[in-house]
């Protein structure tokens, strides 16, 4: 039976991140994606500013009622929350339906540490979602904010931040170092309360990485829904995102998107079919 996975996140009108990235990724990994839209994010190319419009609490509750109509799901991923009350709503449904697998991607910032999107959500995330999380997947900046460690620039600081986040209650912590740590490798760290496991890949010299964090956590969610072991799921999600970044596309002069269809060679499969029809 096909696995059902839910993304509770914001909508990215550009199609490269948020709900849109999650749905593309869920399908690439053979799962059926459901959505609860918490907010709408729009980018203004004229002034390079984002506009965030939250959904009402009532509308979010109605979406979640629909999402859970069939009982608990195979996995849930949370992303950008419209306002702190959303975390409390999610907590209520998890408690009510006995949801087991929760992947928390704590989307707090845009592209830099000064671009804090929703500071008021930090307490709500820590109180309602992290204690229920199977795994939390912050990027380097978000990890520094949630762990109150500030800027993270070394492996020792990365470990310290992971330990602090683990104390907030998740079963595991995965900090996505990406291209922000010094060196030639993109380093991610998994901490389960006992062991540190590093996942490394060469950095990709490109700016076509919009939506990488959302897509990574969505791939991880789909893999865990399919009962793939955690470390194997992380490695697969990392390969998927790296491949998408390497073959990224620029749909506007300002924003480069990773290509979600590259890892499983969607374009190559369709091209071969097109060539077959042309020769016949």
Secondary structure, DSSP 8 states (H G I E B T S, - for coil): ---EEEEEEEEETTSSSHHHHHHHHHHHTT-EEEEEEEEEEEEETTTTEEEEEE--HHHHHHHHHHHTTTSS-SEEEE---SSTHHHHHHHHHHHHHT---EEE----BSSSTT-BS-TTHHHHIIIIIGGG-SEE--BHHHHHHHTT-----SHHHHHHHHHHHHTTT-S-EEEE-TTTSSSSEEEEEEE-SS-EEEEEEE----S--BTHHHHHHHHHHHHHHTT--HHHHHHHHHHHHHHHHHT-EESSSS-EE--TTTTTTHHHHHHHHHHHHHH-
